[in-house]
Amino acid sequence: MKTLIFGLLALAIAHPVSQANPHKQIQTGAAAIEHKVIEWRRHLHQNPELGNREFKTSQYIAAHLKSLGLEVKTGVAHTGVVAVLKGGKPGPVVALRADMDALPVKERVDLPFASTATSEYMGKEVPVMHACGHDTHVAILMGVAEILTNMKSELPGTVKFIFQPAEEGPPPGEEGGAELMVKEGVLKNPDVDVIFGLHIAAGTDVGTINVRKRGIMASSDDFKITIHGKQAHGSTPWDSVDPIVTASQIINSLQTIVSRHMPLTQQASVVTVGSIHGGVRSNIIPEKVEMLGTIRTLSEYDRQQIHELVRKKATLIGETMGAKVEVDLPFSSAYPVTYNDPELTDKMLPTLEAVAGAENVQIIDPITGAEDFSFYAQKVPGIFFFLGGKPKDLPATKAAPHHTPDFFIDESGMKLGVEALSQLAIDYMQANAR
């Protein structure tokens, strides 16, 4: 018997038991820190900050990352935080991104951690709320950083954690967001091979993931059309060059771009005029009218086609009316299509299915909302997906939309986000180890 025991011990020493299954490690780790992730989220929710002003948010994130022993850089693109985790083995560099900014929205949800914060926006004091779930994104990525740091020696590669400000757009006159992060070299030193990101979805059941290949979210370009006419008394319109009538004709013509020029059976596009300003009295035809609008497309080709058509229709209608028309396009913001690399999506879809269950991963149609994650995915292959955040017993029709005072997230869905991002990073590194 002793001989047998010594023989087994010798065999065990010569052939040690293989390391624990990373998937199990991640599951166990996510379950263990779920309460911390929720606690972080509630702190962030109660203390929201607007884009390019996330000073306390970045300090909170940086303190956690430094406590993990990571290399941390602050002040990226104003208030961004970037941390690097070097694994114990050589391999690729995987970036994981979360956005940090809140919105000028007054919270109406009855929560013990509801926001009562205010800030200044465009010269006015405004209420501030995490009305799009960026607080959950930050808390999830803080959790991922802790889990992967605990697995550091086993990681075949490097993980770059990107906490990004101003996804909703920087204040007027400032640069910001993912575009500035890329400009400042966030994907360099070390050079990123792939990037993964998620967005919580208030109208989708917890426990589910939505994804698709190629364009998952639209490009977004805002525009400003200024119409210069000739002022006159409202009783003698023949003395005027009426910018209001010109504006109405331009709006009607812009609505035909999608219905008469774009291949609607292939993919959607949107042209919307959301603001029109001109005149002060009922009996004065004004000298000038300004209009603001947005364009959404799902391919770069469609994007360029619509831009050309907006410019052409507006200026030519202005000429026929005797008015001078100026088109600023893009005016203040321009986001490319959020594009999921097809080959990378095919390779990583089994990871998402393993984490959530194949029945809980849905391939969705693209949506016409926009995301500045698109700037990263222009430079390196990326995957952006949606994480369910709606209570299962709440009908989707009753879920408050994003960017509204009643926006609500079921925190039980956040653990899946931690597991999904962690497993995507590890599976990609293992498949591409050097």
N, C-alpha and C positions, 0 to 999 in steps of 0.2 A: 504493500500500500504506500509506504514512504517513497519507494522508487517511483511509483506512478505520480504521486504528488509533486516530487521534485522534477519529474519529466514535464508535467503540465506547466509548472512555474518557469522552467527553462524555455518552453515553447512560447509562453506569454511574453517573456522578456525579448525573445528573438523576433516575435511577430506581435507587436503591441496591438491592442484593440483599436480599430479605426476611430477617428474623432466623431463626436456626436453629429447627428444629422443637422445641417444648418437650418433647415425648415423647422425642425422641432425646437431648436435653440431660439429661433425668432418667435415662434408661437409662445414659448414659455416666457421669453423676455418681454414680449408685448403685453401679455397678461399681467406680469409682475409690475409693470410701470404704468398700466392704464390709468390708475388713480392719479399718478403724477401728471400724465398728459392732460387729463381733464382739469386738474388744478392749474396747470400752466395756461390752458385755454381760458379758464374763467378769469384769471388775473389779466390776461391780455384783453379779454372782452370788456372788462370793467375799466380798462385804461387804454382806450383806442387813441390812435394818432393819425393825422392825415398824411398824404404822400409827401415825401421829402422832409417830413417833420417827425419821423419816428424815433426821436432821441431816446426816450425812456425804454421803448420797445427794443431797440438795438442793444442798449445796455443790459437789459434783462436776458436777452438771447446770448450775448457775448459772455456774461458771467457764467451761464450754464455750460457753454462750450469750453471755456477755460477750465472749469472745474473737472471736465473730462480729460484734460491734458492735451487738448487739440491745439494745433497752430491756428490762431485766430487773427483775422485782419478786420478792422472796423473802418468806418468812414468811406466805404466803397460806394460810389454814386450817391454821395451825400451821407446817407445813414445805413447803407447796406453792411451786412456782416458775412464774411466768408471764412469757413474753417476747413482745414485739410486733415484727413485721417490717412496716414500711411500704413498700409497693411504689412503683415509680417513676411509676405512673399511678393515677388514681382508680378505685375499684371497691368491691366488697363486702368485708365482714370475715368471714374463714373461721377457725374455731377447730379445732385439732387437739389431741387429748388422749391422754396416756399416764398410767397409774397406777404408783406407785413402791414400794408396800409389799410386804413378804415375810410369811411365815407361821411360826408356832411348830411347825416340822416339822424332824426331824433327817435330813439328807441321807444317802442310802445309795448314790448313784450314784458310780462310780469315775471321777472327773474330776480333772485336775490343778488345776482352779480350783474344786473342790467347797467348799461352805461348812462352816466349823467354828465359825461365830459362835454366840454365845449372847446372851440378853437377858432382861429381866424382864417377865413377863406375869402379871397378876393375883396379884402378890406372890411368884411363883415364878421361879426361873431356868429358862429353856427354850432349846432349840436353835432356830436361825432359818435358814430356807431360802427361796429364791425357788422355791416349789413350785407356782406358778401362771403363771410366765412374765412377770411384770411387769418383770423385768430386761430382757427382749427388747423390751417395749413402749417403755421409756425409751430404750434404745439406738437403736431404730428412729426415734423422734421426734427424737433428737439428730441423727441422720443427715439427716432431712428438713429440719431447721432449717438445716443447713450447705448442702444443695443449693439450697434456696429463697433463702437469703441470697446465694448466688452468682448468682442470677437476679433479684436485687432490682429492677434498673432496668426489667425487662420485665414485672414483676407488676402487673396492673391491679387493685389492691386491697391489703388488709392481711391478714396471717396472725397469729393469736394462738396461741402454743404453751402448752398447759396441762399441767404436770406435777403430778399430783394425789396427795396422800397418802391412806392409810387407805381404799382401796377395799374391803378385806376387813372394814371396820368399825373404828371407833375403840375404844380401851380403854373398859371400863365406866365410866360417869360422865362421859365426854368427848364433845364434838361432833367431827365430822370428815368426811372424804371429800367427794364431789361435792356433797352437800347443803349443807355448810358453805361450800364454794367458791362455790356459787351465792348463798348468803346474803350472802357478803362481796363480791359484785358481780363475779365473774370474767367474766361474760358482758356486762359493761358497760364503757364508757370504754376503747376504742371498743366500741360495741354490736355483738355478734356476730350475723351473719345466718344462718349454718349451722354445724354442728359434725360432725366425722367422728372416729371412733375404731375401733380394732381390738383383737382378742384372739387371741393365739397359741393354736392347738389341737393338743395333743399327740397326738391320735388321728386327725388328718387329714393326708394326704400333703402334703409340701412342694410348693410351686408351685401350690397351689389356694387358692381363696377361696370361703367359704360366706356367703350373705346371704339375706335375705328382706324383703318389705314388711311393714309393720305390726309386730305383736309378735314379736320374735325371741328374747327372753328373758323369763322370768316375773317378776312381782312377788314380793317375798319379805317376809313378816311373821312375826316370831317371837311366840310367846305363852307366858304363864305361867298355869297354873291352880292355885290353892291351895284345898285342901279341908280345912275345919276340922270335925273330928268330936269324939268323946268317947272318951277313953282307957279301956281296961279290960283285965283279964286275958284271955289268949287262951283260957282254959278256959270263960269265961262271956261269949261274944260278945254275948249279949242285953243285957248291961249297957253296951254300947258304941254309939256311932254310928261305924261302921267306915269310915274314909276310904280304906282300901285297896280294899275291895269297891266303894265309890263310884267310885274312880278307874278300876277295871277296867270298870265299866259305862259311864263317860264315854268311855274309849278306844274301846270297841266301838261306841258310838254315833257318835263322830267319824268312824269309818271308813265309815259309811253316807252321810256328806255327799257325797263324790264319787260313790259308786256309785248313790245313790238320789235325789240332788237336782240334780246338775250335768249339762249337755248334753254328754256325752262324745263324741258324734259330731261336735261342732263344734270343741272344743278341750279340751286336758288341764287338769287341776288336781290339786293334791296337798295332803293334810292328813297330817302325820306327827308323832307324839309320839316324841321322841328321848331323853327323860330322865324318870325317875320316882324320887322319893326320899321315903321314909317309913319310920319304924320302926327299932328297934335290936336287938330280940330276937325269937326265934321265938314266944315265949309272951306277948308284949305287943302288943295292938292299939294303934297310935299315935293321937295326938291330931290329927296333921296330915300331909298328903301334898302334895308339890309336883311338878308336871309341867311340862316345857318342850317346845315343839314348833314346827313351822314350817308355813306356808301358802304355796303357790305357785299363782298364777293367771296367765292370759294376757289378761285384760281387766279393766278397772276395775269393770265390772258384776259379773263373777264374784267379784272380790275382796270387794266389799261384801256380796254374798250369803253367802259363806262366813264372813266375820267375824260376821255376824248369827247364822248357824246355830251356830257354835262357842259363842258366848255363850249362846244360848237352850238348846241341848242340855245344856251343862255345868251351868248354874244350875238348870234344871228337874229334872234327874236328882238333883242335890244336894238339892233340896226333897223329892223322893219318898223319899230315904234319911234325911232329918232332918239333913243336913249343910249347912253354910254354904259356898258356893263363890264364890270371887273369880276373875274372868277379867281378866287384863291383856293387852290386844291392841290395838296391838302392844306388846310388852314392852320390848325394847331396840333394835330396828331395824325399819325399814320402807322397802323399796325399791319404787318403782313398776315397772310393765311397761317393759322396754326397747323402745321403739317407734321403728321406722324409718319416717319420713315417706314415704307412698306415692308422692307426686308427685316428691319429691326422689330417691327410690330409682330410679324409672323414668328420670329424667333422667341419673343418674350411673352406672347399670348399664353402659352402653356404655364408660365409662371403665375400670371394673374388668375388663371383657372385653378391652379393648384392651391393658391392662397384662399380664394373666395369660394371655390366650387364652380365647376364648369357651368352649372345651371344658373349661377348668379353673375355671370359675365355676359353682357349683351353687346352686340355689334350695332351701333346706332347710326342713324342718319346724321349728317353734319348739322350744326346749329349756326345761326347767323350772329350770335354773340362773338366777341373778339377777346383775345388774350395776348399780352405781350411776351408770353413764353415763346411766341413765334420768332422773336429775334434770336433766341438761343438755337432754335431748331433750324434756322437759316444757315447757321455756321457748322453745327455738328448734328448727326442723327439724333432724333429725340422721340419720346413718346409722352403724350399728355392724355390723362384719362380722368373720368369723373367718378367720384366716390359718393355712394348714397348717404344722405343725411336726414332722411324723412322718417318719422316714426311709422312703423308698418301698419298700425291701425288707423292712420290718418289718410283719407283719400287724397290723391294727388291734386285734385281740384281745390282742396281746402288748404294746401300748403302755400304759405305766403311766398311770393317771388323774391329773388335776390334784389338788393338795392331798395328795399321797402322797410318801413318802421316795424312791421310784424315778422320780419325774417327770423326764422328759428331753426336750430340744428339739434338733432338727437345725438348727444355725445357718445352713445353706445356704438356709433358707426366709426369712430375715430381709430379704434384699435385695428380695424382692417386696413386703414390707411398706413399705419405704422408697419404692419406686416408686409403690405404690398410693396412699399418703397424699399424696405430692407431686403426683401427677397429678390426684387428686380436687380438691386445692386450686386448682391452676392452671386446670383445665377449668371449675370453677364460677366462678372469677373472670373468665375470658374470656367465658363465656356471659352474665355479668351485669355486664360492665364499664359504667362510667358516662361 
